[in-house]
Amino acid sequence: MGHKESPCGYGKNAADNPLRVESVEEPLALNSTARLAVPHSSTCENSSYPAAERVCAARHIVGTSLDGSARDILIQTAQHLEDSVYEEKFSERTTHVVCGAPRRTINVLYAIANGCWLISTEWVLQSLSAGGWLDEENYELVEKFPGAKVARLERKLFYEEHGSRGKYVPTIFKGYVIYVDSNTSPPKQILSTLIHAGGGETTEIPSDANLFVANHSFDNNKPTVTVYWILDSVEAHIALEMDDEYLASQKYNTCGSPEI
């Protein structure tokens, strides 16, 4: 699952899967206790998600890697079909992320971290043609992002077993108290959002951290990883091994960052 590139590269499968940040001026600061809502509707009355997490529409849909035409179709379809709302930005209410291309973007990572549906634009087009929302599983991007389905089913299973007696929190970064350097790309706020969504904690006090995320080594007694360890772990929905390709060097790295 490693990125197999130097820190100057784009990360895993750089040629066809660069990291891109969508136009999210103020990314949502999800944390380990604020989870996404799964709304109430006629299609989810028997949902395994707790009633307290349900709101007025069954599908809160965000797009990623969409051109202007695909975005317009998504907006019009969400307005035309029942039980759906189009959202400009990912939020705690988001339930679906529609991908115009199977590229790793920040919204894709948000979707995986929160157990959302991650689906192709064909779902939108075919649903519009059918006059109603079709079964998402037939359009889920499982080949490109297998961790997305793992995360979605994990969340679903949690609420089937616990109902409203608990709140689902992924365990990707469980046990980690992470200090994120201010000189990272993607920015510190986005990385912190992903860490919190993955069940980890962040700190502004370096001595309180048991892991550092930076372009250079912070502490000889504690590991320092590059941003790729966070990004690849979220994509895989599991904390990956901290092998040499993820460990930051002693020397500060000033080369180019992933595509933003």
C-alpha positions, -999 to +999 in steps of 0.1 A: +000+000+000+030+023+002+035+052-021+067+039-036+079+074-045+102+099-029+086+127-008+089+149-039+064+127-057+027+124-057+024+093-035+010+059-043+004+054-081+014+089-087+008+089-124-029+081-122-038+087-086-024+120-074-037+136-042-058+166-050-075+189-026-110+199-036-121+235-033-128+233+004-118+267+019-126+256+055-125+218+057-148+203+083-130+196+116-144+162+122-133+146+154-135+112+171-169+120+187-186+140+158-195+115+132-214+118+100-252+117+101-272+090+083-306+107+075-341+095+080-364+089+050-388+064+036-358+044+023-340+041+056-368+037+082-353+003+090-317+016+089-293+002+115-281+038+122-294+054+154-325+076+150-306+105+166-283+106+136-310+108+110-321+140+093-346+150+066-331+134+035-317+099+028-288+110+007-265+140+012-243+140-018-209+156-025-190+154-058-153+151-064-132+151-097-163+163-116-161+185-146-187+213-150-212+191-170-210+162-145-215+185-116-245+201-132-261+167-138-254+157-102-271+189-089-301+185-112-305+148-104-304+155-066-331+181-071-352+160-093-352+127-074-366+122-039-348+120-006-315+136-018-296+168-012-266+181-031-238+196-009-210+218-021-187+207+007-182+175+027-199+177+061-210+155+090-242+150+071-226+137+039-236+101+031-224+098-006-194+110-025-197+107-063-164+105-082-160+117-117-127+099-119-111+073-096-086+097-082-075+100-046-088+134-035-094+149+000-131+142-004-124+106-013-104+103+019-131+120+039-156+095+025-135+065+034-127+078+069-164+083+076-178+052+060-197+070+033-207+056+000-180+062-026-196+057-060-192+065-097-211+090-118-229+061-135-250+058-104-263+093-109-269+089-147-286+055-144-307+067-114-319+097-134-328+075-163-347+051-140-365+079-123-353+069-088-322+062-069-307+027-077-289+003-054-255+019-047-236-013-044-236-018-081-217+014-086-193+014-056-157+020-065-144-012-048-117-020-072-099+013-069-107+020-033-114-013-015-110+004+019-141+024+013-164-006+013-146-020+044-152+012+062-189+014+051-196-021+062-177-017+094-199+013+104-231-005+093-222-035+114-215-014+144-250+001+144-266-032+137-249-046+168-252-015+191-281+005+178-281+039+195-262+027+225-228+039+212-212+060+185-191+045+157-154+056+158-129+040+134-097+026+149-073+035+121-053+058+144-065+045+178-039+050+204-019+076+185-015+111+199-001+130+168+017+162+165+013+176+129+040+200+117+027+233+103+048+229+071+029+199+056+010+195+023-019+188+025-022+215+052-022+207+089-059+213+093-068+187+067-044+161+081-058+167+116-094+162+103-084+129+088-066+118+120-097+127+141-120+110+117-098+079+119-101+077+157-068+093+166-059+124+186-038+154+178-018+177+201-001+211+198+024+201+225+053+180+210+062+164+243+026+149+245+028+132+211+038+096+205+040+102+167+050+131+145+039+140+110+065+162+092+090+164+064+119+159+088+126+139+120+113+156+151+124+133+179+150+105+178+131+086+204+097+088+187+088+080+151+082+108+125+063+098+094+056+118+062+020+128+052+019+097+030+015+074+060-017+093+071-031+094+035-023+058+026-036+045+060-069+063+056-072+050+020-066+014+032-087+020+063-059+005+085-028+018+101+000+007+078+034-005+088+058+024+094+085+011+071+114+032+056+093+046+028+071+064+053+097+075+079+109+111+076+146+117+072+168+137+096+173+164+070+145+188+063+129+181+029+123+212+009+113+196-024+079+198-041+047+186-024+019+164-038-004+181-063-028+204-044 
